[in-house]
Amino acid sequence: MLNVFKILDADTGRVAWRCPGCGKLHARETVVRDFPGPWNPWNGDMEQPTFEKNVRYRLHSHNEDGSIKSVIVCDSTITDGVATFINDTSHEFAGQSLPIQPWV
C-alpha cells in the first residue's frame, strides 16, 4: 500500500492529505503544542490513518472588495483511511464515504 498522508513537520506531527470530497489539501497537527490551532491525535498509520476527532474545514471565497462570497464546509471523520463526510458538509459527498487516495 502507499501512504495517503505526508508528514509536513515532524515537530508538530503536521500531516497533510488530499481530501477526496472537496479536492483541497487538508492538514492537521497531531501533537499537542503550546500554540492555538487544531490538533488531532491519530493512530500513526500513514496508509490507513484514523483520527480521534472529526476534521472540519471552512473554505472561503471572496468578492473583489474582500467580502465573503461563499463558504464551503468540508467536515469528515477519518477511519482506516476512509473519509466519511458529515451531513453539514456543503459539497455533494455529504453523508457518503470515500477512500483517501495515495499521496503522489
ABEGO torsion letter per residue (X at the ends): XBBABBBABAAAGBBBBBBAAAGBBBBBBABBBABBEBBBBBAGBAABBBBABBBBBBBBBBBAAGBBABBBBBBBBBBGGBBBBBAABABAABGBBBBBBBBX
